[in-house]
Amino acid sequence: MKTLENDGSVADFLKRVEEAKRKDCQELVKIMKRVTGKNPKMWGDSIVGFDKYHYVYASGREGDWPITGFSPRKQSLTIYIMNGFKDYSKELKKLGKYKTSVSCLYVKRLEDIDTKILEKIITKSVKTMRSLY
């Protein structure tokens, strides 16, 4: 796996993000730090992660990954909700404009969503992931 936790500077990474997205990223750092009680770490060269868990697949493949985090991609902010979205239908109905994949929540800007609902989703996800790993 090439996306690993590293000693890269989160502050330096965020300085390179376009200004409009940078403010959203700084807000996500505050939310995720508050929820996890952990400082952000760089994962690879474009993911800001908080805390971590160790996984082992049935195939024997294993590794570490952040319990939550985000990446400011060109199209949208990618927010990692590692236990997926099946337990969040109530919250998602109130969230605002977003898209999802298996464990990624995609938003164009934080102003498009209710950040209090986002924080509830992240809190629930972190609690679930910590109980599983």
Salt bridges, closest charged atoms under 4 A:
GLU5 OE1 - LYS52 NZ 2.99
ASP12 OD1 - LYS15 NZ 3.80
ASP51 OD2 - ARG130 NH2 2.81
GLU62 OE1 - HIS54 NE2 2.60
ASP64 OD1 - HIS54 ND1 2.83
ASP87 OD2 - LYS86 NZ 3.59
GLU91 OE2 - LYS124 NZ 3.52
GLU111 OE2 - ARG109 NE 3.27
ASP112 OD2 - ARG109 NH2 3.71
GLU119 OE1 - ARG34 NH2 2.85
